[in-house]
């Protein structure tokens, strides 16, 4: 039986995004009777483009926060480290609960989330503090028809994107593929090279 290989996310925004999730979870996750909290805080792959995307995720939940790294508009080298400016968004989804309106709950939780980002010492593993923190009401009739309110909180923050990788966790470099065009119009050179071990 083969074991699942490890997958190192060091050096990517995956690690940074998970750090944000881990920071927010204790403050925003709670029970259904804690109306200023949600059922789950999780990492998300990107934007929610359609009500169908939202419906698929929200099934069997009364609300949640999904955090995504949307882009890295700038990389720079500082002290021999690669620092990335990361644009994040946290989507806040809520439903009506115990007679409290979904839109009020979403707005309150989004404000709480923004406040958590502004705290002194927030996200201590980041290179810089969160900046350009912004909240947006993402109301639409289609989302309202799903019984949801959605707010987003977006911000920009610098993170280390080159945490050192443990070489023993990498696969052995035994072969590589190559595709090359030696000159314009020349046939494409393709192949797999086996390296001596």
Secondary structure, 3 states (H helix, E strand, C coil): CCCCCCCCCCCCHHHHHHHHHHHHHHHHECCCCCCCCECEEEECCCCCCCHHHHHHHHCCCCEEEEEEEEEEEEEEEECCEEEEEEEEEEEEEECCECCECHHHHHHHHHHHHHHHHHCCCCCCCCCCCCEEEEEEECCCHHHHHCCCEEEEEEEEEEEECCCCCCHHHCCCCCEEEEEEECCCCCCEEEEEEECCC
